[in-house]
Amino acid sequence: MLKLFFPCKKQPAQQSMDVSIVIPVDLNYRSQDILQRIKTLVKTTARHPVRIILGCNAQPAAEVRKLEKLIASHAHITLVLDQSASGHLSRLRNIALAQVQTRYVFFLDIDIHFNLQQIRNALAQVQQHPAQLCMYPCLYLSKKGSKQIRRLSLAAFKQAYYDFRRDLILHLAFPSSIIVTDLKSVQAIQGFDEQFIGHGYEDFDFMLRLFRHKGLIDDQPDLLIDQTYLAPMMATGFRAILAKSQLAQLLQKEYFVHIYHAKDKQSLYHQQRQANQQRFDMKLKQQIKQNTATTDTAPPYLFKAFCDLLQQQQLERSEYAALWAEIQGHKFRN
């Protein structure tokens, strides 16, 4: 593992936040797109003292040199290189985690639109949260929606989702892997499981272990239910169980947004999803000591819990109907 630091031409004057942003970077895929994301990240944070740690593959060397050049004069960004296999995001997150020296750590994807005020708000929230953990909803923008990222506010994107503007929003991920928590808890669960390689399930595995460590969830047979959803409040199994303790985050004025990028589903990275799913299922069965999956007998219990929350906050249920509308988004797109 090679850790690189670059001198800063000009030190930021503001007081630093007690949080480090951990982002995995794999330049074997979409290198031009990712380098553009990093260029935007550098520009956004250049005058603000937020610590960013990039865990990155050492190859391809030519693309890594471009990355090094982009961040060379920005001391708030640390680049940690590793000779790990392509698509090994768990490993990349772990090598970045090893360099965190702040009390809190924030996990982001390179495709998440970086908004400094949103980061500040999240840090303030987690500092006040009894469990020292916050998980945030994430809107996945369409190609059309991503072109509006500089014109529309985060609040406007949220409203577009609830207005069923599926031409702008592909879907809402909740639970999501956008998490801020204390570093000690992440260290206690030993970070990410590096046996997960390629696309999918390393984040769910991490989240379940972290939430269990925090006492937010218990081992239960329903965790073995692995079914995707069309609407977040209709989720079942481990997805619903993860979401339940964080439902209040859906009442935020702004959501995080994920910028669109094309997917090569034939790539090795995406083809490894099935193997990751099998490992995830095996680990859960060993933990719960149950060999057979169960069936959710009372869906959708998340919907009831959320309606109770709305009633407590004296909010109109009709304003949040998109959360339980099981409608295929493509039917709303031109």
N, C-alpha and C positions, 0 to 999 in steps of 0.2 A: 504494500500500500504506500502510495506517495502522496504526501501532503504538501500543497503549494500555497505560499503566501506571497502577496504582491504589495509593494509599498504604495501608499496613498499620496497623491499629489496635494490633496487638500482634505484635512480632517473635518468632519461635520461638527457643527457647533452645538447641536441640540443634545439633550440628555438621552442616552441610549435606553431602549426598552429592554426589560428583563425577559426576553424571549428570543429564541433562535428559530429561523425558518429552515426546515429540512426539505430539500427537493432532490429527487433522483433524476439523473440525466443520462440517457443512453443515446449516443450519437450514431449508433448503428442503424437507427430508424429515423426517418424524417429529419435529417441533420440540418438542412437549410431552414426548415420551419422552426425547429427548436432553437437554433442560434438566433433567429429573429425574435423569438420569445425572450431569450436571455438579454438581447440588446434592449428590448423594451423594459425588462426588469431593471437593468442597470440604470436606464434613464429615469425610471420612476423613483428609484431609491437613492440616487446619487447624492442628494443633499439631506438624507434622513438616516439616522443611525440605527437601522434595523439590521440585525445580524442574519446573514443568509449563508447556508452551507450547502454546497452542491456535491453530492456523491455521484461520481462519473466514471464510466469505463475509460481506460487508458487508450483504447482503440475505437475508431480509426484515428491514427496519430495526426493526420492532416486536419481533421475536424476538431480535435482536441486543441491543437495549436490556435485555431481560430477562436475557440472559446477562451483560452488563456489570454489572448490579445484583447478580447472584449472586456474582461474584468481586471486587466492588469493594473489600472490606476484606482481601483476601488477596494480599499482595505476591509470594508464591511462584508465583502463576499469572499468566502473561503472555498477553494476548490480542492476536493480530495479525490485522488485518482486510484483506481484499483484494476487489476488484471482479471476481473471476474468475467464470467460468460455473458454474452449479449443477452439482454432481457432479464438479467438477474436483479430486479428492482429491490428485493429484500436485502440483498447484500449492499447495494448502493445506499439504501437508507441507513443501514447499520454503520457503515464506515463514516457517514455524515454525523450520525448520532454520537459516535465516539469523540467528536470534536466539540460537542455542545458544552458550554460552560455557564449558561444561563439557568435560571430556576425552571423556566418553562420552555417547552418545545412545541412548535407548530408544524404539522405535516401538510404539505401542499404538493400538488402536481404542477409540472412546468406549464400545463395548459390552463391553469386557473388564472383568471384575470386578477392582477395584483393591485389591491386598493389599500393604501396605507391607513386610512381612517378605519377601514373595516378590520384591519389587523389590530389597531389600537383598541377598538371596541371589544374585540374578542379577548384580548389580554385582560382588559378590565373585568370582563365577565367571568373568566376562569379564576381570577384572583378572588372573586366573591363567591364562587360556586362551592358548596359544601364538599363535593367530591373532587374538586380541582380538575374537572374535565368538562369540556364542551365539544359537541359535535354539530356541524352546521349543514343545513340543506345546500344542495348544489344544483343549479340550473344548467343543463347542457344545451348550449346554443346551437341552432342550426347554422348552416353556411351563411344564409341570409342574415340571421340574427347577429352572427359574429362580425359582419360588416358594419353593424350599428354600434359597436362597442365604444367608440369615441363620442357618439352622438347621444346615446341613451344612458340614463343613470341606472345604477343598480336597482333602485326602487322601481324604475320604469320597466326593467326586465322582469322583476317579480310580478308587477301588475299585469304584464303581458301573459305570464303563465296563468294567472287567475282569470284572465279574459279569454283563455283558450286560444291564444295566438301561437298555434303550433307551427306556423310559418317561421316564427322567430325562436321558439323553444322546442327542443326535441323531447325532453322529459325532465322531471325533477328526481334527483337521487337523494333518498333519505330512508335508511341511513346512508351516510357517505363517509369517505376516508378523510375528510377535512376535519381534523381534530387538533385541539390544543390542550395540553395537559402538563403536569409537572414531570420533570426529567427523572426524578427518583422512582416514580412508578413505572416508567418505561424501562429503566434499568432493572427494576425488580422482576419484570417479566422477560428480561433478556431480549428486548427489542423484537425484531421481525424474524420469523422462521426462514432460514436461508435454504431450506429444502424446497420451498416454492420458487420455481423458475418460470419466467414467461408470464403470460397474461392471466390475472384473476386469482382470487381467494387468499392471497397473502395478506391483503388488507382486512378481510373478514376474520381471518385467524387472529391477527393482531388485535383487532377490536374486541373480539370475544374474550381474549385473555386479559386485556386491559380492563374491560368493564367488569369481569369477574373479580379481578384484583381489587377494584374499587368498591366491590359489594353492590354494584348496580344491577347485576343479574346473577341468577343461580343456575347450577347445572339442572337441566330438565329435558325430558324426551322431546319436547317441541323444538328444541334447538336443531334436531336432526332434519327438520323440514326445510328443504332447499328448493323454493319455488320463487320465480321472479314475479313481478307485479306490473300491472298497467297503471295503477294509481297508488301512491304511497300508503294511504290509510287502509288499503285492501291487502297489505302485505301480511304474510304468515311466517311461521317458523322463526329462524334466528334473525331474519331481517326485521320482523315486527318486534321481537324481544329487544334488539339493539335500539330500535327507534323509540320505544315506549318511554324510557327514562329521559329522553331529550326532546319530547314533543313541544315543549315551550319554545324551542328554537324556531319552529315554524311560524311563530308570531313576530319574528324579527322584521324590521322595516325593510331590510335588504338581505338578499341571499348571495352567496358566492356564485360565480358563473364560470363555466368551463367553455373555453373557446373551441370552436369546431376544428376538427382535422379529419382527413380521410383515413379509413382503416383498411389495411391489407389483411383480410381474414385468412388468407392462404399462407401468411408468413409463419415461421416457426414460433414466433412470439405468441401469436393467437392460437396456434394449434396445441400449445401446451396447456391450454385452459382445462381440458378434460382431465389430464393427469393431476393438475392442481386441485380440481374438484374432488377427485378420488382421495387424495391425501387429506384434504380438509375433512371429508366425511369419516375417514378412518380415525383421525385424531379425535373427533368429537365422540365417536362411538367408544373409544378407549376411555375418554374422560368421563362419559356419562354411564359407562358400563352397560350399554344396551346395544344389541346387535341388529335390531330391526328398526326401521324408520317408523314414525308414528303419523297419524293423520290429524290435522287440525279440526277439532270437532265443533269449534264455535267461532268461525271467522265472521266478521272482521272485528276482533276485540279492540284493535287500535282505534277504529272509528268511534267506538263508544268512549274510550279514554280521551280522545281528542275533543269530542263533543262536550264532555264534562269540563275540560279545560276551557273551552270557549265560553261555557256558561259561567264559570268562575270569573272569567275576565270580562263578562258582559259584552261579548262579541257576537255578531250575527253569523250563524252557521252558513247561510247562503253565500257569504263572501268567500268561503273557502271550499266551495263545491268541487273545484278542480282536483282536490286532494283525494277524492273518492270516486271520481268519474272514470270508469273503466272504458275509455274510448281510445281506439288506435289513432295515434297522432297523425299518421300519414293521410288520414281522411280529411284533415283540416288544411293540408298543404296544397298549394297550386302545383 
